Structures are given as structure tokens and as C-alpha cells.
Amino acid sequence: MPVCPNCGSYVSPGDNTCICGTYVGGDEGELDLENTTMEIFSKYDTLKRRYYNLNNQDSEAYSELLEEFNDLKDEIEPNNFPYDFEYPFSTLLMDLNHDISNLENDMDKMNDEY
């Protein structure tokens, strides 16, 4: 991988870590960081589209989506994710927390109405 996903610095071929300390690949359990990043952001985009299309009367759909948002958050939390993806994922984590909070508020409003 020629560019560090954390700081954007050039990483020489064969190097396993960037100068910032981010692991960028190597022999041990090598993972395609670029594809992993794209997969996670794709999951988020899919969840976000589903959130925008929710019927505000379907509490079961809200609950299911909330669980999926939380699962994605758990997947990328720094202590659970095998790589230091501080840069792209710190913003995503903030967005996920915001979406989770909005979903919880929407669910509370629905429960108050019934």
C-alpha cells in the first residue's frame, strides 16, 4: 500500500508500518485495508439510506436498524478494530453516535405517542 490510511504519508513497498506508527500491511494476517475501509463505509451508507426511508410508525424497523448501527460502531471502535484507522474512522464514529442518538430519540417519541 503506497499511502498510509492514517496520515496519508508515502509508505515504501515492503514496509509494514508508516512513520506515524500505523500498521499498513505485512505477512502477519495481512488484510486489504483499502477494501476493508470501503466495505465499512459502504455498510454505513446502506444503513443511512435505510434510516432516511424508515416509516416512522414501524418501531420494529427502528429497533432493528439501531442494532445494526450499534454493530457497525462496535466493528470499528479502535479497541475492536485491528488497525489504527484514526483519521477516516474518527469522523465515522462521530456520525454513528449522532445517528444512534437520533434513532433512540425517534423511538422515544414513538413510544410516547402510543
Biopython code that builds the backbone (N, CA, C, O; Angstrom):
import numpy as np
from Bio.PDB.StructureBuilder import StructureBuilder

atoms = [
    (1, "MET", "N", (0.857, -1.175, 0.000)),
    (1, "MET", "CA", (0.000, 0.000, 0.000)),
    (1, "MET", "C", (0.900, 1.235, 0.000)),
    (1, "MET", "O", (1.689, 1.408, 0.929)),
    (2, "PRO", "N", (0.808, 2.083, -0.995)),
    (2, "PRO", "CA", (1.726, 3.212, -1.100)),
    (2, "PRO", "C", (1.416, 4.388, -0.174)),
    (2, "PRO", "O", (2.301, 5.198, 0.101)),
    (3, "VAL", "N", (0.186, 4.497, 0.310)),
    (3, "VAL", "CA", (-0.192, 5.648, 1.136)),
    (3, "VAL", "C", (-0.789, 5.161, 2.455)),
    (3, "VAL", "O", (-1.602, 4.236, 2.471)),
    (4, "CYS", "N", (-0.389, 5.776, 3.544)),
    (4, "CYS", "CA", (-0.900, 5.427, 4.872)),
    (4, "CYS", "C", (-2.358, 5.865, 5.002)),
    (4, "CYS", "O", (-2.683, 7.005, 4.669)),
    (5, "PRO", "N", (-3.248, 4.980, 5.481)),
    (5, "PRO", "CA", (-4.649, 5.356, 5.655)),
    (5, "PRO", "C", (-4.864, 6.320, 6.822)),
    (5, "PRO", "O", (-5.920, 6.943, 6.932)),
    (6, "ASN", "N", (-3.872, 6.437, 7.681)),
    (6, "ASN", "CA", (-3.996, 7.296, 8.851)),
    (6, "ASN", "C", (-3.543, 8.723, 8.566)),
    (6, "ASN", "O", (-4.286, 9.674, 8.807)),
    (7, "CYS", "N", (-2.312, 8.873, 8.048)),
    (7, "CYS", "CA", (-1.753, 10.222, 7.882)),
    (7, "CYS", "C", (-1.547, 10.620, 6.430)),
    (7, "CYS", "O", (-1.275, 11.786, 6.142)),
    (8, "GLY", "N", (-1.673, 9.661, 5.504)),
    (8, "GLY", "CA", (-1.515, 9.973, 4.098)),
    (8, "GLY", "C", (-0.080, 9.978, 3.601)),
    (8, "GLY", "O", (0.165, 10.291, 2.436)),
    (9, "SER", "N", (0.869, 9.639, 4.455)),
    (9, "SER", "CA", (2.277, 9.617, 4.059)),
    (9, "SER", "C", (2.560, 8.443, 3.128)),
    (9, "SER", "O", (1.884, 7.415, 3.182)),
    (10, "TYR", "N", (3.557, 8.608, 2.281)),
    (10, "TYR", "CA", (4.009, 7.535, 1.411)),
    (10, "TYR", "C", (4.641, 6.447, 2.262)),
    (10, "TYR", "O", (5.412, 6.735, 3.177)),
    (11, "VAL", "N", (4.312, 5.191, 1.957)),
    (11, "VAL", "CA", (4.889, 4.054, 2.660)),
    (11, "VAL", "C", (5.643, 3.226, 1.617)),
    (11, "VAL", "O", (5.065, 2.788, 0.623)),
    (12, "SER", "N", (6.917, 3.022, 1.851)),
    (12, "SER", "CA", (7.753, 2.277, 0.912)),
    (12, "SER", "C", (7.270, 0.847, 0.774)),
    (12, "SER", "O", (6.833, 0.241, 1.752)),
    (13, "PRO", "N", (7.345, 0.293, -0.455)),
    (13, "PRO", "CA", (6.970, -1.109, -0.642)),
    (13, "PRO", "C", (7.778, -2.006, 0.297)),
    (13, "PRO", "O", (8.989, -1.842, 0.446)),
    (14, "GLY", "N", (7.092, -2.942, 0.917)),
    (14, "GLY", "CA", (7.739, -3.860, 1.848)),
    (14, "GLY", "C", (7.683, -3.407, 3.291)),
    (14, "GLY", "O", (7.890, -4.214, 4.197)),
    (15, "ASP", "N", (7.405, -2.124, 3.529)),
    (15, "ASP", "CA", (7.277, -1.641, 4.905)),
    (15, "ASP", "C", (5.924, -2.058, 5.472)),
    (15, "ASP", "O", (4.906, -2.014, 4.782)),
    (16, "ASN", "N", (5.932, -2.460, 6.729)),
    (16, "ASN", "CA", (4.695, -2.873, 7.387)),
    (16, "ASN", "C", (4.046, -1.755, 8.180)),
    (16, "ASN", "O", (2.853, -1.810, 8.479)),
    (17, "THR", "N", (4.830, -0.738, 8.523)),
    (17, "THR", "CA", (4.290, 0.379, 9.295)),
    (17, "THR", "C", (4.716, 1.701, 8.679)),
    (17, "THR", "O", (5.773, 1.816, 8.059)),
    (18, "CYS", "N", (3.875, 2.675, 8.867)),
    (18, "CYS", "CA", (4.147, 4.036, 8.423)),
    (18, "CYS", "C", (5.015, 4.729, 9.467)),
    (18, "CYS", "O", (5.197, 4.215, 10.571)),
    (19, "ILE", "N", (5.555, 5.906, 9.113)),
    (19, "ILE", "CA", (6.345, 6.664, 10.083)),
    (19, "ILE", "C", (5.500, 7.134, 11.268)),
    (19, "ILE", "O", (6.037, 7.438, 12.333)),
    (20, "CYS", "N", (4.164, 7.193, 11.081)),
    (20, "CYS", "CA", (3.279, 7.599, 12.186)),
    (20, "CYS", "C", (2.958, 6.427, 13.111)),
    (20, "CYS", "O", (2.328, 6.604, 14.153)),
    (21, "GLY", "N", (3.402, 5.213, 12.716)),
    (21, "GLY", "CA", (3.181, 4.045, 13.563)),
    (21, "GLY", "C", (2.010, 3.178, 13.147)),
    (21, "GLY", "O", (1.785, 2.125, 13.744)),
    (22, "THR", "N", (1.263, 3.590, 12.142)),
    (22, "THR", "CA", (0.110, 2.819, 11.682)),
    (22, "THR", "C", (0.570, 1.578, 10.937)),
    (22, "THR", "O", (1.438, 1.651, 10.067)),
    (23, "TYR", "N", (-0.013, 0.445, 11.279)),
    (23, "TYR", "CA", (0.269, -0.796, 10.571)),
    (23, "TYR", "C", (-0.422, -0.727, 9.220)),
    (23, "TYR", "O", (-1.625, -0.474, 9.150)),
    (24, "VAL", "N", (0.327, -0.949, 8.146)),
    (24, "VAL", "CA", (-0.242, -0.840, 6.799)),
    (24, "VAL", "C", (-0.170, -2.130, 5.999)),
    (24, "VAL", "O", (-0.506, -2.126, 4.815)),
    (25, "GLY", "N", (0.240, -3.196, 6.580)),
    (25, "GLY", "CA", (0.268, -4.466, 5.870)),
    (25, "GLY", "C", (1.527, -5.239, 6.181)),
    (25, "GLY", "O", (2.476, -4.712, 6.763)),
    (26, "GLY", "N", (1.520, -6.463, 5.796)),
    (26, "GLY", "CA", (2.676, -7.309, 6.036)),
    (26, "GLY", "C", (2.272, -8.757, 6.033)),
    (26, "GLY", "O", (1.162, -9.110, 5.635)),
    (27, "ASP", "N", (3.175, -9.584, 6.478)),
    (27, "ASP", "CA", (2.947, -11.022, 6.422)),
    (27, "ASP", "C", (1.932, -11.515, 7.439)),
    (27, "ASP", "O", (1.165, -12.432, 7.147)),
    (28, "GLU", "N", (1.912, -10.922, 8.630)),
    (28, "GLU", "CA", (1.023, -11.387, 9.699)),
    (28, "GLU", "C", (-0.420, -11.008, 9.409)),
    (28, "GLU", "O", (-0.776, -9.831, 9.446)),
    (29, "GLY", "N", (-1.252, -12.004, 9.121)),
    (29, "GLY", "CA", (-2.683, -11.757, 8.950)),
    (29, "GLY", "C", (-2.972, -10.577, 8.053)),
    (29, "GLY", "O", (-3.796, -9.728, 8.394)),
    (30, "GLU", "N", (-2.313, -10.506, 6.919)),
    (30, "GLU", "CA", (-2.451, -9.350, 6.044)),
    (30, "GLU", "C", (-3.919, -9.126, 5.671)),
    (30, "GLU", "O", (-4.635, -10.064, 5.322)),
    (31, "LEU", "N", (-4.336, -7.907, 5.749)),
    (31, "LEU", "CA", (-5.699, -7.517, 5.458)),
    (31, "LEU", "C", (-5.656, -6.383, 4.454)),
    (31, "LEU", "O", (-4.837, -5.473, 4.587)),
    (32, "ASP", "N", (-6.501, -6.417, 3.474)),
    (32, "ASP", "CA", (-6.551, -5.352, 2.489)),
    (32, "ASP", "C", (-7.263, -4.162, 3.124)),
    (32, "ASP", "O", (-8.493, -4.124, 3.176)),
    (33, "LEU", "N", (-6.497, -3.201, 3.602)),
    (33, "LEU", "CA", (-7.046, -2.072, 4.342)),
    (33, "LEU", "C", (-7.984, -1.228, 3.490)),
    (33, "LEU", "O", (-9.007, -0.743, 3.972)),
    (34, "GLU", "N", (-7.632, -1.059, 2.232)),
    (34, "GLU", "CA", (-8.464, -0.238, 1.368)),
    (34, "GLU", "C", (-9.842, -0.875, 1.178)),
    (34, "GLU", "O", (-10.860, -0.189, 1.274)),
    (35, "ASN", "N", (-9.877, -2.174, 0.911)),
    (35, "ASN", "CA", (-11.166, -2.851, 0.744)),
    (35, "ASN", "C", (-11.955, -2.891, 2.042)),
    (35, "ASN", "O", (-13.179, -2.762, 2.031)),
    (36, "THR", "N", (-11.263, -3.068, 3.156)),
    (36, "THR", "CA", (-11.937, -3.076, 4.452)),
    (36, "THR", "C", (-12.571, -1.718, 4.723)),
    (36, "THR", "O", (-13.711, -1.637, 5.181)),
    (37, "THR", "N", (-11.837, -0.665, 4.441)),
    (37, "THR", "CA", (-12.354, 0.691, 4.632)),
    (37, "THR", "C", (-13.579, 0.912, 3.754)),
    (37, "THR", "O", (-14.602, 1.417, 4.217)),
    (38, "MET", "N", (-13.468, 0.532, 2.488)),
    (38, "MET", "CA", (-14.594, 0.715, 1.570)),
    (38, "MET", "C", (-15.808, -0.095, 2.017)),
    (38, "MET", "O", (-16.940, 0.375, 1.905)),
    (39, "GLU", "N", (-15.585, -1.294, 2.515)),
    (39, "GLU", "CA", (-16.684, -2.143, 2.975)),
    (39, "GLU", "C", (-17.420, -1.504, 4.154)),
    (39, "GLU", "O", (-18.650, -1.491, 4.192)),
    (40, "ILE", "N", (-16.669, -0.982, 5.100)),
    (40, "ILE", "CA", (-17.282, -0.371, 6.282)),
    (40, "ILE", "C", (-18.056, 0.889, 5.909)),
    (40, "ILE", "O", (-19.171, 1.092, 6.390)),
    (41, "PHE", "N", (-17.481, 1.734, 5.061)),
    (41, "PHE", "CA", (-18.189, 2.943, 4.653)),
    (41, "PHE", "C", (-19.410, 2.605, 3.803)),
    (41, "PHE", "O", (-20.411, 3.320, 3.852)),
    (42, "SER", "N", (-19.342, 1.526, 3.027)),
    (42, "SER", "CA", (-20.488, 1.076, 2.250)),
    (42, "SER", "C", (-21.612, 0.611, 3.182)),
    (42, "SER", "O", (-22.781, 0.919, 2.949)),
    (43, "LYS", "N", (-21.260, -0.125, 4.232)),
    (43, "LYS", "CA", (-22.260, -0.554, 5.221)),
    (43, "LYS", "C", (-22.936, 0.662, 5.837)),
    (43, "LYS", "O", (-24.155, 0.689, 6.008)),
    (44, "TYR", "N", (-22.128, 1.674, 6.170)),
    (44, "TYR", "CA", (-22.685, 2.881, 6.782)),
    (44, "TYR", "C", (-23.643, 3.576, 5.819)),
    (44, "TYR", "O", (-24.733, 3.988, 6.217)),
    (45, "ASP", "N", (-23.247, 3.707, 4.560)),
    (45, "ASP", "CA", (-24.116, 4.354, 3.571)),
    (45, "ASP", "C", (-25.439, 3.612, 3.431)),
    (45, "ASP", "O", (-26.494, 4.236, 3.323)),
    (46, "THR", "N", (-25.385, 2.286, 3.432)),
    (46, "THR", "CA", (-26.601, 1.483, 3.326)),
    (46, "THR", "C", (-27.512, 1.711, 4.532)),
    (46, "THR", "O", (-28.720, 1.893, 4.380)),
    (47, "LEU", "N", (-26.927, 1.699, 5.727)),
    (47, "LEU", "CA", (-27.720, 1.944, 6.938)),
    (47, "LEU", "C", (-28.327, 3.341, 6.926)),
    (47, "LEU", "O", (-29.483, 3.530, 7.305)),
    (48, "LYS", "N", (-27.542, 4.309, 6.492)),
    (48, "LYS", "CA", (-28.021, 5.691, 6.460)),
    (48, "LYS", "C", (-29.202, 5.828, 5.491)),
    (48, "LYS", "O", (-30.179, 6.507, 5.807)),
    (49, "ARG", "N", (-29.122, 5.194, 4.324)),
    (49, "ARG", "CA", (-30.242, 5.234, 3.371)),
    (49, "ARG", "C", (-31.487, 4.582, 3.973)),
    (49, "ARG", "O", (-32.599, 5.088, 3.819)),
    (50, "ARG", "N", (-31.292, 3.462, 4.654)),
    (50, "ARG", "CA", (-32.436, 2.798, 5.294)),
    (50, "ARG", "C", (-33.056, 3.701, 6.364)),
    (50, "ARG", "O", (-34.276, 3.743, 6.523)),
    (51, "TYR", "N", (-32.209, 4.415, 7.086)),
    (51, "TYR", "CA", (-32.697, 5.323, 8.126)),
    (51, "TYR", "C", (-33.568, 6.422, 7.513)),
    (51, "TYR", "O", (-34.632, 6.740, 8.043)),
    (52, "TYR", "N", (-33.120, 6.997, 6.404)),
    (52, "TYR", "CA", (-33.895, 8.051, 5.747)),
    (52, "TYR", "C", (-35.228, 7.551, 5.215)),
    (52, "TYR", "O", (-36.173, 8.327, 5.074)),
    (53, "ASN", "N", (-35.310, 6.258, 4.919)),
    (53, "ASN", "CA", (-36.526, 5.702, 4.331)),
    (53, "ASN", "C", (-37.438, 4.999, 5.339)),
    (53, "ASN", "O", (-38.415, 4.362, 4.945)),
    (54, "LEU", "N", (-37.132, 5.106, 6.617)),
    (54, "LEU", "CA", (-37.958, 4.437, 7.624)),
    (54, "LEU", "C", (-39.350, 5.045, 7.699)),
    (54, "LEU", "O", (-39.533, 6.254, 7.559)),
    (55, "ASN", "N", (-40.318, 4.174, 7.923)),
    (55, "ASN", "CA", (-41.675, 4.605, 8.208)),
    (55, "ASN", "C", (-41.723, 4.906, 9.708)),
    (55, "ASN", "O", (-41.475, 4.021, 10.526)),
    (56, "ASN", "N", (-42.032, 6.122, 10.061)),
    (56, "ASN", "CA", (-41.943, 6.500, 11.475)),
    (56, "ASN", "C", (-42.994, 5.835, 12.364)),
    (56, "ASN", "O", (-43.095, 6.167, 13.545)),
    (57, "GLN", "N", (-43.773, 4.906, 11.819)),
    (57, "GLN", "CA", (-44.708, 4.150, 12.640)),
    (57, "GLN", "C", (-44.223, 2.732, 12.915)),
    (57, "GLN", "O", (-44.861, 1.998, 13.670)),
    (58, "ASP", "N", (-43.105, 2.338, 12.315)),
    (58, "ASP", "CA", (-42.619, 0.967, 12.406)),
    (58, "ASP", "C", (-41.503, 0.870, 13.455)),
    (58, "ASP", "O", (-40.320, 0.947, 13.126)),
    (59, "SER", "N", (-41.894, 0.702, 14.700)),
    (59, "SER", "CA", (-40.912, 0.680, 15.793)),
    (59, "SER", "C", (-39.974, -0.516, 15.687)),
    (59, "SER", "O", (-38.820, -0.435, 16.109)),
    (60, "GLU", "N", (-40.453, -1.621, 15.132)),
    (60, "GLU", "CA", (-39.592, -2.796, 14.973)),
    (60, "GLU", "C", (-38.449, -2.513, 13.993)),
    (60, "GLU", "O", (-37.315, -2.935, 14.220)),
    (61, "ALA", "N", (-38.748, -1.803, 12.913)),
    (61, "ALA", "CA", (-37.712, -1.443, 11.939)),
    (61, "ALA", "C", (-36.694, -0.497, 12.573)),
    (61, "ALA", "O", (-35.497, -0.607, 12.308)),
    (62, "TYR", "N", (-37.164, 0.430, 13.406)),
    (62, "TYR", "CA", (-36.253, 1.339, 14.103)),
    (62, "TYR", "C", (-35.329, 0.558, 15.029)),
    (62, "TYR", "O", (-34.122, 0.796, 15.067)),
    (63, "SER", "N", (-35.901, -0.358, 15.759)),
    (63, "SER", "CA", (-35.123, -1.152, 16.707)),
    (63, "SER", "C", (-34.069, -1.991, 15.979)),
    (63, "SER", "O", (-32.920, -2.067, 16.416)),
    (64, "GLU", "N", (-34.460, -2.610, 14.882)),
    (64, "GLU", "CA", (-33.530, -3.428, 14.098)),
    (64, "GLU", "C", (-32.392, -2.576, 13.529)),
    (64, "GLU", "O", (-31.228, -2.974, 13.562)),
    (65, "LEU", "N", (-32.743, -1.411, 13.012)),
    (65, "LEU", "CA", (-31.725, -0.525, 12.445)),
    (65, "LEU", "C", (-30.786, 0.000, 13.525)),
    (65, "LEU", "O", (-29.580, 0.112, 13.304)),
    (66, "LEU", "N", (-31.334, 0.319, 14.682)),
    (66, "LEU", "CA", (-30.499, 0.765, 15.793)),
    (66, "LEU", "C", (-29.475, -0.300, 16.164)),
    (66, "LEU", "O", (-28.314, 0.012, 16.426)),
    (67, "GLU", "N", (-29.903, -1.541, 16.186)),
    (67, "GLU", "CA", (-28.990, -2.639, 16.489)),
    (67, "GLU", "C", (-27.886, -2.744, 15.426)),
    (67, "GLU", "O", (-26.727, -2.989, 15.757)),
    (68, "GLU", "N", (-28.244, -2.560, 14.174)),
    (68, "GLU", "CA", (-27.247, -2.629, 13.100)),
    (68, "GLU", "C", (-26.261, -1.467, 13.173)),
    (68, "GLU", "O", (-25.070, -1.655, 12.924)),
    (69, "PHE", "N", (-26.737, -0.270, 13.509)),
    (69, "PHE", "CA", (-25.837, 0.871, 13.703)),
    (69, "PHE", "C", (-24.857, 0.573, 14.843)),
    (69, "PHE", "O", (-23.661, 0.840, 14.726)),
    (70, "ASN", "N", (-25.371, 0.024, 15.937)),
    (70, "ASN", "CA", (-24.502, -0.309, 17.070)),
    (70, "ASN", "C", (-23.495, -1.401, 16.717)),
    (70, "ASN", "O", (-22.349, -1.355, 17.164)),
    (71, "ASP", "N", (-23.917, -2.383, 15.918)),
    (71, "ASP", "CA", (-22.996, -3.435, 15.480)),
    (71, "ASP", "C", (-21.863, -2.850, 14.642)),
    (71, "ASP", "O", (-20.703, -3.227, 14.810)),
    (72, "LEU", "N", (-22.199, -1.933, 13.746)),
    (72, "LEU", "CA", (-21.164, -1.305, 12.923)),
    (72, "LEU", "C", (-20.220, -0.479, 13.788)),
    (72, "LEU", "O", (-19.007, -0.485, 13.578)),
    (73, "LYS", "N", (-20.780, 0.224, 14.750)),
    (73, "LYS", "CA", (-19.946, 1.007, 15.666)),
    (73, "LYS", "C", (-18.976, 0.095, 16.409)),
    (73, "LYS", "O", (-17.795, 0.418, 16.540)),
    (74, "ASP", "N", (-19.471, -1.045, 16.897)),
    (74, "ASP", "CA", (-18.609, -1.996, 17.599)),
    (74, "ASP", "C", (-17.523, -2.545, 16.685)),
    (74, "ASP", "O", (-16.408, -2.823, 17.128)),
    (75, "GLU", "N", (-17.854, -2.699, 15.414)),
    (75, "GLU", "CA", (-16.887, -3.230, 14.454)),
    (75, "GLU", "C", (-15.707, -2.287, 14.239)),
    (75, "GLU", "O", (-14.594, -2.737, 13.968)),
    (76, "ILE", "N", (-15.946, -0.990, 14.357)),
    (76, "ILE", "CA", (-14.868, -0.039, 14.064)),
    (76, "ILE", "C", (-14.310, 0.683, 15.278)),
    (76, "ILE", "O", (-13.387, 1.485, 15.138)),
    (77, "GLU", "N", (-14.836, 0.426, 16.453)),
    (77, "GLU", "CA", (-14.264, 1.044, 17.648)),
    (77, "GLU", "C", (-12.775, 0.734, 17.679)),
    (77, "GLU", "O", (-12.382, -0.396, 17.389)),
    (78, "PRO", "N", (-11.943, 1.701, 18.021)),
    (78, "PRO", "CA", (-10.485, 1.476, 17.988)),
    (78, "PRO", "C", (-10.022, 0.255, 18.775)),
    (78, "PRO", "O", (-9.065, -0.406, 18.373)),
    (79, "ASN", "N", (-10.670, -0.050, 19.869)),
    (79, "ASN", "CA", (-10.219, -1.196, 20.661)),
    (79, "ASN", "C", (-10.665, -2.528, 20.075)),
    (79, "ASN", "O", (-10.176, -3.575, 20.500)),
    (80, "ASN", "N", (-11.576, -2.514, 19.115)),
    (80, "ASN", "CA", (-12.032, -3.751, 18.489)),
    (80, "ASN", "C", (-11.503, -3.932, 17.072)),
    (80, "ASN", "O", (-11.514, -5.047, 16.552)),
    (81, "PHE", "N", (-11.048, -2.875, 16.451)),
    (81, "PHE", "CA", (-10.589, -2.949, 15.073)),
    (81, "PHE", "C", (-9.090, -3.192, 15.067)),
    (81, "PHE", "O", (-8.367, -2.549, 15.828)),
    (82, "PRO", "N", (-8.600, -4.103, 14.229)),
    (82, "PRO", "CA", (-7.192, -4.500, 14.307)),
    (82, "PRO", "C", (-6.176, -3.472, 13.822)),
    (82, "PRO", "O", (-4.976, -3.699, 13.974)),
    (83, "TYR", "N", (-6.600, -2.367, 13.253)),
    (83, "TYR", "CA", (-5.661, -1.390, 12.733)),
    (83, "TYR", "C", (-5.979, -0.004, 13.278)),
    (83, "TYR", "O", (-7.103, 0.275, 13.696)),
    (84, "ASP", "N", (-4.989, 0.840, 13.264)),
    (84, "ASP", "CA", (-5.150, 2.211, 13.731)),
    (84, "ASP", "C", (-5.679, 3.058, 12.576)),
    (84, "ASP", "O", (-4.904, 3.590, 11.781)),
    (85, "PHE", "N", (-6.983, 3.176, 12.490)),
    (85, "PHE", "CA", (-7.617, 3.951, 11.426)),
    (85, "PHE", "C", (-8.141, 5.262, 11.999)),
    (85, "PHE", "O", (-9.281, 5.649, 11.739)),
    (86, "GLU", "N", (-7.336, 5.918, 12.750)),
    (86, "GLU", "CA", (-7.771, 7.118, 13.454)),
    (86, "GLU", "C", (-8.415, 8.144, 12.536)),
    (86, "GLU", "O", (-9.479, 8.676, 12.852)),
    (87, "TYR", "N", (-7.779, 8.428, 11.396)),
    (87, "TYR", "CA", (-8.274, 9.515, 10.552)),
    (87, "TYR", "C", (-9.658, 9.263, 9.952)),
    (87, "TYR", "O", (-10.589, 10.004, 10.266)),
    (88, "PRO", "N", (-9.833, 8.242, 9.097)),
    (88, "PRO", "CA", (-11.154, 8.140, 8.468)),
    (88, "PRO", "C", (-12.257, 7.703, 9.416)),
    (88, "PRO", "O", (-13.422, 8.040, 9.209)),
    (89, "PHE", "N", (-11.902, 6.954, 10.457)),
    (89, "PHE", "CA", (-12.942, 6.385, 11.292)),
    (89, "PHE", "C", (-13.333, 7.253, 12.478)),
    (89, "PHE", "O", (-14.394, 7.037, 13.063)),
    (90, "SER", "N", (-12.522, 8.216, 12.846)),
    (90, "SER", "CA", (-12.929, 9.082, 13.957)),
    (90, "SER", "C", (-14.167, 9.878, 13.568)),
    (90, "SER", "O", (-15.072, 10.052, 14.384)),
    (91, "THR", "N", (-14.216, 10.360, 12.335)),
    (91, "THR", "CA", (-15.386, 11.090, 11.861)),
    (91, "THR", "C", (-16.583, 10.162, 11.724)),
    (91, "THR", "O", (-17.702, 10.527, 12.082)),
    (92, "LEU", "N", (-16.348, 8.966, 11.206)),
    (92, "LEU", "CA", (-17.440, 7.998, 11.068)),
    (92, "LEU", "C", (-18.022, 7.639, 12.430)),
    (92, "LEU", "O", (-19.238, 7.516, 12.570)),
    (93, "LEU", "N", (-17.166, 7.471, 13.429)),
    (93, "LEU", "CA", (-17.666, 7.160, 14.771)),
    (93, "LEU", "C", (-18.528, 8.297, 15.312)),
    (93, "LEU", "O", (-19.545, 8.048, 15.961)),
    (94, "MET", "N", (-18.134, 9.533, 15.053)),
    (94, "MET", "CA", (-18.957, 10.670, 15.487)),
    (94, "MET", "C", (-20.310, 10.635, 14.784)),
    (94, "MET", "O", (-21.344, 10.852, 15.416)),
    (95, "ASP", "N", (-20.308, 10.361, 13.471)),
    (95, "ASP", "CA", (-21.559, 10.279, 12.727)),
    (95, "ASP", "C", (-22.436, 9.139, 13.236)),
    (95, "ASP", "O", (-23.648, 9.297, 13.382)),
    (96, "LEU", "N", (-21.821, 8.000, 13.502)),
    (96, "LEU", "CA", (-22.580, 6.858, 14.024)),
    (96, "LEU", "C", (-23.212, 7.193, 15.369)),
    (96, "LEU", "O", (-24.382, 6.886, 15.599)),
    (97, "ASN", "N", (-22.455, 7.812, 16.248)),
    (97, "ASN", "CA", (-23.006, 8.198, 17.554)),
    (97, "ASN", "C", (-24.178, 9.153, 17.387)),
    (97, "ASN", "O", (-25.173, 9.055, 18.106)),
    (98, "HIS", "N", (-24.062, 10.071, 16.446)),
    (98, "HIS", "CA", (-25.141, 11.024, 16.178)),
    (98, "HIS", "C", (-26.380, 10.292, 15.652)),
    (98, "HIS", "O", (-27.496, 10.550, 16.102)),
    (99, "ASP", "N", (-26.179, 9.384, 14.705)),
    (99, "ASP", "CA", (-27.300, 8.624, 14.145)),
    (99, "ASP", "C", (-27.961, 7.742, 15.201)),
    (99, "ASP", "O", (-29.187, 7.637, 15.249)),
    (100, "ILE", "N", (-27.160, 7.118, 16.032)),
    (100, "ILE", "CA", (-27.694, 6.269, 17.105)),
    (100, "ILE", "C", (-28.537, 7.102, 18.059)),
    (100, "ILE", "O", (-29.624, 6.688, 18.464)),
    (101, "SER", "N", (-28.037, 8.263, 18.412)),
    (101, "SER", "CA", (-28.785, 9.152, 19.293)),
    (101, "SER", "C", (-30.105, 9.583, 18.647)),
    (101, "SER", "O", (-31.142, 9.621, 19.309)),
    (102, "ASN", "N", (-30.061, 9.905, 17.363)),
    (102, "ASN", "CA", (-31.290, 10.292, 16.657)),
    (102, "ASN", "C", (-32.296, 9.147, 16.613)),
    (102, "ASN", "O", (-33.489, 9.356, 16.833)),
    (103, "LEU", "N", (-31.820, 7.950, 16.333)),
    (103, "LEU", "CA", (-32.713, 6.786, 16.315)),
    (103, "LEU", "C", (-33.355, 6.559, 17.678)),
    (103, "LEU", "O", (-34.555, 6.302, 17.771)),
    (104, "GLU", "N", (-32.555, 6.654, 18.730)),
    (104, "GLU", "CA", (-33.085, 6.475, 20.085)),
    (104, "GLU", "C", (-34.130, 7.533, 20.404)),
    (104, "GLU", "O", (-35.160, 7.229, 21.006)),
    (105, "ASN", "N", (-33.870, 8.782, 20.001)),
    (105, "ASN", "CA", (-34.845, 9.852, 20.228)),
    (105, "ASN", "C", (-36.130, 9.608, 19.442)),
    (105, "ASN", "O", (-37.230, 9.815, 19.955)),
    (106, "ASP", "N", (-35.983, 9.166, 18.193)),
    (106, "ASP", "CA", (-37.166, 8.857, 17.385)),
    (106, "ASP", "C", (-37.993, 7.752, 18.031)),
    (106, "ASP", "O", (-39.221, 7.826, 18.069)),
    (107, "MET", "N", (-37.315, 6.731, 18.537)),
    (107, "MET", "CA", (-38.016, 5.626, 19.176)),
    (107, "MET", "C", (-38.720, 6.095, 20.450)),
    (107, "MET", "O", (-39.843, 5.676, 20.730)),
    (108, "ASP", "N", (-38.065, 6.957, 21.218)),
    (108, "ASP", "CA", (-38.696, 7.501, 22.426)),
    (108, "ASP", "C", (-39.954, 8.280, 22.076)),
    (108, "ASP", "O", (-40.970, 8.160, 22.761)),
    (109, "LYS", "N", (-39.895, 9.079, 21.014)),
    (109, "LYS", "CA", (-41.055, 9.852, 20.586)),
    (109, "LYS", "C", (-42.193, 8.929, 20.174)),
    (109, "LYS", "O", (-43.349, 9.176, 20.519)),
    (110, "MET", "N", (-41.875, 7.868, 19.439)),
    (110, "MET", "CA", (-42.909, 6.917, 19.030)),
    (110, "MET", "C", (-43.547, 6.266, 20.249)),
    (110, "MET", "O", (-44.767, 6.109, 20.303)),
    (111, "ASN", "N", (-42.736, 5.888, 21.222)),
    (111, "ASN", "CA", (-43.270, 5.243, 22.432)),
    (111, "ASN", "C", (-44.147, 6.196, 23.227)),
    (111, "ASN", "O", (-45.143, 5.779, 23.818)),
    (112, "ASP", "N", (-43.782, 7.482, 23.245)),
    (112, "ASP", "CA", (-44.594, 8.473, 23.962)),
    (112, "ASP", "C", (-45.945, 8.686, 23.297)),
    (112, "ASP", "O", (-46.930, 8.991, 23.969)),
    (113, "GLU", "N", (-45.994, 8.526, 21.974)),
    (113, "GLU", "CA", (-47.231, 8.751, 21.243)),
    (113, "GLU", "C", (-48.232, 7.619, 21.434)),
    (113, "GLU", "O", (-49.436, 7.812, 21.266)),
    (114, "TYR", "N", (-47.726, 6.432, 21.787)),
    (114, "TYR", "CA", (-48.633, 5.273, 21.928)),
    (114, "TYR", "C", (-49.098, 5.077, 23.315)),
    (114, "TYR", "O", (-49.860, 4.149, 23.585)),
]
sb = StructureBuilder()
sb.init_structure("model")
sb.init_model(0)
sb.init_chain("A")
sb.init_seg("    ")
for serial, (resi, resn, name, xyz) in enumerate(atoms, 1):
    if name == "N":
        sb.init_residue(resn, " ", resi, " ")
    sb.init_atom(name, np.array(xyz, "f"), 0.0, 1.0, " ", f" {name:<3s}", serial, name[0])
structure = sb.get_structure()
